[in-house]
């Protein structure tokens, strides 16, 4: 009888470890498939939320509630594929999967917020108006859904002082990427600490900095299968 239980125990351990026998190439393919479904879900939520801005409240929480309900099939497809990938990395996937879904929703919120800001921003001077409208057009076509929308740089690119501000924002994002905080909270903290590097108020530069921070934080969350 003792030998019987020993055999059952060994069999259980082998079964539990079998999920880690997936090759690196197979795991990468599963991860890519899940990432594609995640991008599709974010795009679905963003587009659905923005379609309601003319009919109801523009409060992001309300828009997210309506949009996520409409995008449940896309979310379930992501859950399925991400769970399959996570099982090649960790034993218990529930917590990591919940964090991944939260990160996708944060990405969607960031995209929606950026689009609402671009819609309500005053017209830009001279030829820069077209440049500021470009991110909105790209997201409307489905491009750029993988990361938070960013402001278009000036025609001659960001100057040295502006680059210092963006470098500061990137440094802050990397510093806090390991904390269990939302991308929005980290972006708020980073903007507060880097504001001294701005040469006056610059909405486009601040939008670029926030998008940079959020993208780095959300990428870091998705890169961690578990904590």
FENVENRA-V706702 format. One record per pair of residues at least 24 apart in sequence whose C-alpha atoms are under 10 Angstrom apart, sorted by the first residue. I is the first residue (numbers start at 1). GAP is how many residues later the second one is. Records with the same first field share a line. If there is no record, write none. Layout:
# FENVENRA-V706702
I=GAP  GAP
This chain:
# FENVENRA-V706702
16=75
17=71  73  74
18=69  70
19=65  66  67  68  69  70  71  72
20=66  67  68  69  70  71
21=67  68
22=63  65  66  67
23=65
24=64
26=59  62
27=57  58  59  60  61  62
28=57
29=56
30=51  52  53  54  55  56  58
31=50  51  52  53  54  55  57  192
32=49  50  53
33=45  48  49  52
34=43  44  45  46  47  48  49  50  51  52
35=43  46  47  111  187
36=42  45  110
37=37  38  39  40  41  42  43  44  45
38=36  37  38  39  40  41  43  44  62  63  65  66  67  107  108
39=35  39  65  68  69  103  105  106  107  108
40=31  34  35  37  38  102  105  106
41=27  30  31  32  33  34  35  36  37  60  63  64  67  104
42=25  26  29  32  33  62  63  64  65  66  67  69  70  103  104  105
43=28  31  64  65  68  69  96  97  98  99  100  101  102  103
44=24  26  27  28  30  31  64  98  101
45=24  25  26  27  29  30  59  60  62  63  64  66  67
46=25  59  61  62  63  64  65  66  67  69  93  94  96  99
47=61  64  65  92  93  94  95
48=64
49=59  60  63
50=61  62  63  65  66  90
53=63
58=54  55  58
59=54  57
60=48  49  50  52  53  56
61=48
63=46  49
64=41  44  45  48
67=41
68=37  40
75=26  29
82=143
83=142
85=140
86=138  139  140
87=138
88=137
89=135  136  137
90=135  136
91=135
92=133  134
93=132  133
94=132
95=130  131  132
96=125  126  128  129  130  131
97=125  128  129
99=81  122  123  125  126  127  128
100=118  121  122  123  124  125  126
101=121
102=80  116  119  120
103=79  80  111  114  115  116  117  118  119
104=42  43  114  115  117  118
105=113
106=42  76  77  78  108  109  111  112
107=38  39  40  41  42  76  77  104  107  108  110  111  112
108=37  38  39  40  41
109=39  74  75
110=37  38  39  40  73  74  100  101  104  105
111=25  28  33  34  35  36  37  38  39  100
112=36  37
113=35  36
114=34  35  36  37  93  94  96  97
115=24  25  33  34  35
117=86  90
118=33  86  89
121=82  83
127=27  28
128=24  25  26  27
131=24
132=72
146=69  73
147=64  65  67  68  69  71  72
148=59  60  62  63  64  65  66  67  68  70
149=58  59  61  62  63  65  66
150=54  55  56  57  58  59  60  61  62  65
151=52  53  54  55  56  57  58  59  60
152=52  53  55  56
153=51  52  55
154=50  51
158=47
161=36  37  38
162=35  36  37  40  43  44  47
163=34  35  42  46
164=30  33  34
165=26  28  29  30  31  32  33  34  40  41  44
166=25  28  31  32  39  40  42  43  44  46  47
167=27  30  42  45
168=25  26  27  29  41  45
169=24  25  26  37  39  40  41  42  43  44
170=24  39  40  42  43  44  45  46  47
171=42
172=41
173=36  37  39  40  41  42  43  44  47
174=39  42  43  46
175=42
176=37  41
177=36  37  39  40  41  42  43  44
178=39  42  43  46  49
179=38  42
180=41  47
181=36  40
182=32  35  36  39
183=27  28  30  31  32  33  34  35  36  38
184=26  27  29  30  33  34
185=29
186=24  27  28  31
187=24  25  26  27  28  30
188=25  26
